[in-house]
Amino acid sequence: MTAPSTKEGVKDVEVEKEDQMRINLFARKNARLLDIREKITEKEKELQNLEDASDELMMGDSDIPVPYQVGETFIHVKEEEAQEIMEKAKERLQEELTKLKTSSETIEGVMTHLKVQLYSKFGDNINLEAE
């Protein structure tokens, strides 16, 4: 009988428990990072919508009450009140975006560290890049 053939340049490396834990941690962090990036995209779109609405409001007539959506209903508020509400909403979104981006950077740092560890041991035998 002959020994099973292996690809040229590929070496068999035993996956230890610690390695598997690192791989699993990387997978969890990657999934979390994808979720955070999706939330960042949503928040940026919401912020852009508020910016557009604020610009439109500035061009309007200040004497006419403005409909402002709260949940599924609309209430009529003065233009100044609508501007204040939108400014507070923009500030809140900016804070949320800052937190999400900070979380994203932290996760990317952990993932980079894990990549270094795993690629140093497994080389080309492991693929940790997004497809």
N, C-alpha and C positions, 0 to 999 in steps of 0.2 A: 504494500500500500504506500501511496505517496502522501506526503504532508499536504494539507490544504494550501492552495496558492494564495498569496497576498499581493496586493498592488505594490508596485515598485515605489519605494520611498515612504510607505505607510507602515508604521510600527504599531504593534499591539501594546496598548497601555491599559493597565488595570484601573478601573474606575472604583475608587474607594468611597466609603460612606461620606467623607468630608467633601470629596469632589461632587458627588451627587447632590449634596446639600447646597453647594455653591451653584450648581447648574439650576436647581430648583429655585433658589433665591434670585438668580438672574432672570429666570422666566417670569417669576412673580413681579419683579421690578419692571421688566419690560412691559408686561400687561398693564401695570399701574401707570407707566409712562405714557402708553398709548391712550389710556383713559384721560389723563391730565391734558395731553395735547388736544384731544377732542374738546374738552371743556374750555381750554384756552381759545380755540377757534370759535366756539359758541359765544363766549363772553366778549370776544373782540367784535363779533358780528352784532351782538346786542348793543355794545358801546357805540359802534358806528351808526346803528339805527337811532340811538338817542342823540348823537351829534347831528344827524340829518334832521330829526324832528325839532331840535333846538334851533337850528338854522332856519327852518321853515317858520317856526313860531316868531322869530325875530322879524320876519318880513310881513307878518300879519298885522291886523288892526287891533290895537290894544284895548279897545272898548268892548269888543265882542268876547263873551265867555268861551273858553276853549274846552272841548271835550277831552277828558283825560281818562284812560282806561285803567280801572282797578279790578284785577281779576277778569271776570267776564262782563262786567258792566262799565258804563261810562258815567263819569260825573263831570259837571261843568264847573270850571274854576277860572279865576282871573288869570290873565296872561302871566303876571308876576308870580303867582302861586305855581303855575305850571312850570315856569322857568326854575324856580327854587326846587320843586320836586325832581325835575330832570337833573339839576346840578347835583343834588344829593344822590340820586341813582347813579350818575356817572362816577362820583367819588367812591361809592360802594363798589361799583364794578372795577374801578382802577385798583382798589385795595385787593379785591378777589383775584384779579389778574396778577398782581405782584406776588401774592401768596402762591398761586399756581405755578408761576414761573420759577419761584424760589424752590418749590418742591421738585419741579422738573429738573432743575440744575443739580439738586442734591441727589436725586435718583440717578441721573446721568453719571455723576461722580462715582457712585457706588458700582454702577454697571461697568464703568471703565476699569475700576480696580478689579472687579471679578473677571473681566475679559483678560486682563494681564495675567492673572493667576491661572485661568483655565487654558489660555492659548500657550502659556509657557510649558504647561504639562502635556497638553494634548496636541498642540500644533495644528496641523491641517485635518486632524481627525475630528475636529469639532467645528461647528459653524454657529456663531453667535450673532451674525449680521442679519438685519431685517431684510426680508425679501421684497 
